[in-house]
C-alpha cells in the first residue's frame, strides 16, 4: 500500500469517526448523512448514521435556494427574463400591491429579479413566523401566495431595494411564482423538467408537492425542530416551496453540483454573474444569486475554507471547494444544527481532507 493510499484511508477513517461520533453524542439528532467526493484527492465517502441510510432522500432545507436560482438563470439564458426585470412585470397585481412600503414610500416597482436572488430586496421573512404557527397547529396550511400576503400584512420591509442585505424566504417564494408565470407550469414540475429529469436525479422531489421520478425511491428521512417531527406536516410545503423544498439523496445532489461546476446547467459567464453580483451576508460570507461564498478573513476564516454552495436550517449543506475539486454534501435533519452543520463540514471534514496531498 502506497503512502498516499495509507494517508487517504486514514483521512477517510477520521472523517467517518468524527461524523458517527457527532450524531451519536447529540441527543437531538436522530439521523444524518455525509457525502464527500474529490477525484483530485482520490476520495469518495457516502455514509449515513442513525435512522436513515445513504439511499434515503433527505429534506435539504434552504439548500434548495441554489436550485431556484439556477432555474431562474436557465430562463435568463433562454431569453425568457432578465435579472434587471422588475418583478411587477411577472407577478399578480393583487399579490404585489404595496409589497414593499418603507417609511411611507412604496418601493414595490423598484424590486428587480436580481434583488430577490441576492437577498437585497429589503423584504421581510415569511418562514420563521409561520413555522411557529405550524408548530402550534398541525392542520395549518397556506399556499406560497398566502404566505407572502400574510408577511406583507404582518411585517415591514428593512430598507429600499438594493440598499442592504436581509436573508428571507419571501424573496425565493416570489422567484418560484415568477418561474411558474414564465414556464406556465407549477414550480415542482419545472424542477422536474429543467433539473431532475435531464440530470437523472431519480430520487429527488419537492417536499409535499411531487414524488421522485423513480417510484421505488425510499421514503423521506424524518427531520425535526425541538423534538417535533416535521416530516408529515403537509402545511410545511407552502412555507418552504421555492425557498428550500428540495428533497434529495447525496448521490443526486452530487449530480446537480457536478453539472453546475462543469457548466452543464448554465454557461460559465452566467455562473460567474451568479457569483459576482453579491452582497455581504456576514463575516467572511458573501451571497450571490442563491450562492453562499466563504471568503478569507485574516484570523477568522482561513483560505482553506474558500467554498461556495448553500446551507440549510436543518444542518444541511451543499458546497464545492474549487482548489481541492471537492464536493461536500450532507444534513443532520435537525433545526438545532442550523450553524453546526456547516461548522462540522469546515472543521471536521475540510480540515481533514487537506492532509491528503
Number of C-alpha atoms within 10 A of each C-alpha: 5 7 8 13 13 12 15 20 14 15 20 19 13 15 22 19 12 13 21 18 12 17 19 14 9 9 9 18 22 20 22 28 27 24 21 24 19 17 11 12 17 12 17 13 14 17 18 23 20 13 11 19 18 17 19 19 26 32 28 33 28 26 29 28 30 25 24 28 25 23 22 24 25 19 18 15 14 10 9 13 20 16 17 11 15 18 22 18 12 19 18 14 10 9 15 18 16 16 22 26 18 18 12 7 10 14 19 21 16 17 23 21 25 24 28 28 28 29 29 27 31 26 31 23 21 25 20 12 13 19 17 10 13 20 18 10 12 14 11 15 19 17 15 22 16 15 21 25 18 15 20 23 11 11 14 17 20 19 20 21 23 18 13 16 22 21 18 20 26 27 26 26 27 24 27 24 21 22 24 18 15 14 14 11 14 14 24 21 18 18 22 22 13 15 19 22 14 11 17 15 22 21 26 28 26 25 26 20 15 15 17 21 16 12 9 9 16 14 13 19 19 19 25 18 17 10 14 10 14 17 16 14 16 18 20 24 20 22 28 27 28 31 29 26 27 29 26 26 28 27 17 20 25 22 14 20 22 17 15 17 16 11 14 13 22 20 16 14 10 17 19 13 14 22 21 15 15 23 22 18 19 10 12 17 18 20 27 26 29 26 26 25 24 24 18 16 12 9 6 9 15 13 12 16 19 19 24 22 24 25 27 24 23 25 27 31 25 28 26 24 18 12 11 19 13 22 24 26 26 27 30 31 30 26 22 18 21 20 15 16 23 23 13 17 26 18 11 18 22 21 15 17 22 12 12 19 10
